Amino acid sequence: MASAVAPSTPTPPSAHTAKSASASPAGTWRHPRFDDIVRRQNASAFTDSNVKKILWNAGTLIGSFAVGRFVPLIHPLLAEFTSYLYPYSLYIISLLRMLWFINIIIAFTPLIKPKDDLSDIPLTPSQRALLGLDPNAPSSLKPGSQKPQFLLFKLAPFW
């Protein structure tokens, strides 16, 4: 014979799983476009990494001219070998020199470009102040624009 099991009654949640209302939420919040904001701020800043790029590229550019002048004096066999590859070695070194010169120009661009005010990113004045931006700058954030906006469609009559 099967024994009858009494139905269980619901129990209130245990005390150890309930959290107090005064506890602050754990974790941090990031703006959804934070990575874009940081990338754009770094693109308009002239830092020591730009100076290093300029110095390294200028040094190699100048060094390429010096090596071309002193290789025949130091190592005649290497000069003879490169003479067999004459037009192609000239093309390669010219391309490298152009690359180094373009890198120097790109490293100088933060000095030429105007500072990005990030006015196209919706930020509140307090968020702008935290990011080191002008809190009074015009923003695309309008009062009440944080609420979801729904599109309303008009249904055309079928007749």
N, C-alpha and C positions, 0 to 999 in steps of 0.2 A: 504494500500500500504506500502511496506517495504521501509524504508529509506536507502539510500546507504551510507556506511561508507567509508570514504576516507582511503586509505592505509597509515599506519604510516611509517615514514622514520626512518632509523636507526640513533641513536644519539650516539655521542662519550661518552666514559665512563666519569662519573662525576668526578669532581676534588677532591672530598672528599675520593674517593676510590683509587685514584692513590697514590702510595707511592714514595717518593723521592729515587733516586738512591744512595744517600749518607747514607741512614739509614743502620745500621748494622743488620744482622740477629739476631733474638731473640732465646734464648735457648742455650743448650749446646750439644756438641757432645761427645760421649763416644766410645771408641774402642770396636768393637764387642766382643772381648774376654777379656774385662776389668774385669769381675767378676772372670774369671779363673785366670787372672794375680794376682788379689788381694788375691784369695784363696791360690795360690801357694806361694806368698810372705809371707803370714801369717803362712803357714805350716812350713816354715823354720826359723821362728823367735822365739827365746826363750824370753817370756815376763813374766810379773808378774802373769798372769793367770796360766802359767805353774807352777810357784813357789807355788801358792795357791793350785793347784791340788795336787802337791807333798806333801805339808804339811798336807792337809786334809786327803789324803789317807794314809800317813804314821801314822798320829795320830789315825785314826780309826783302822789301822792294829795293832799298838801297844796296843790300847785300847781293842781290841778283846782278846788279850792274858791276859791283866790285868783283864778284866771282868771274864774270865774263871777261874782265880785264886781266885778272891775275892767274887764271887757270893755265894759259899757254906758258907763262913764266915758271910756274911751280911744277906742272906735270905735262910735259910735251906729248906723251903718248895719249893722254886723255883729250888733248886738243886735236890730235890727229884723228882720233876716233870720232869726235864730234864733227869734224870737217866732212866725214863721209855721210853724215846725216844732216848736212847743212840746211836745207830749207825746212825740214821737219823740226829740228832742234830750235830753230828760230821761231817757228810757230808755237811750240810748246812754251818756251820762255816768255813769249809775248802774251800768251793766254794767262800764264801765271801772274805776270805783272799787272794785267788788266784786272784779274781777280783780287789781287792785293789792293789795287787802287780803289776798286768798287767797295771793298770791305772798309777802307778808310772813310769813304764818303758816307756809307751806311752808319758807321760809328759816330759821325758828326751830325746825323739827322736830328737827334733830340735837341740840339742847339738851334736848329733852323725851324722846326715845327712849333706851332703855338701850343701852349699847355691845354690839354683836353679838360673841359669843365664837366664832362659826363652829364650834360643836361638832357640827353636822350634816354637815360636810365632813370626809372621812377624811384626816387629816394626822398625820404622826408628830410626836413631841415636838420633834425637831430642826427640822422644817419650821415648826412653830408658833413656835419661837424666832426663826427667820429672818424670819418675817412680823410679828414684834413682838407675838405673842399669848402668853398664859400657857401654857407647855409642860405644866403639870400639869392643865390643864383636861380634863374628860372628853371623849373623842372617840368617834366611831362606828367608828374603826379598831380592830379586834381582832387579836390575834396570829394570823398565818396567814390573814388575810382578803384579802391581796393576791393569793393564788393564785386562779385561775379556779374558780368553783363551778359544778358541773354538776347539772342536775336529772335525777333518775332516775325513769323512768316504769315503772310496773308494767303489764304487758300483761294484760289480762283474757282469760280463756280464751274462745274463740269458741263453745264448746258449751254 
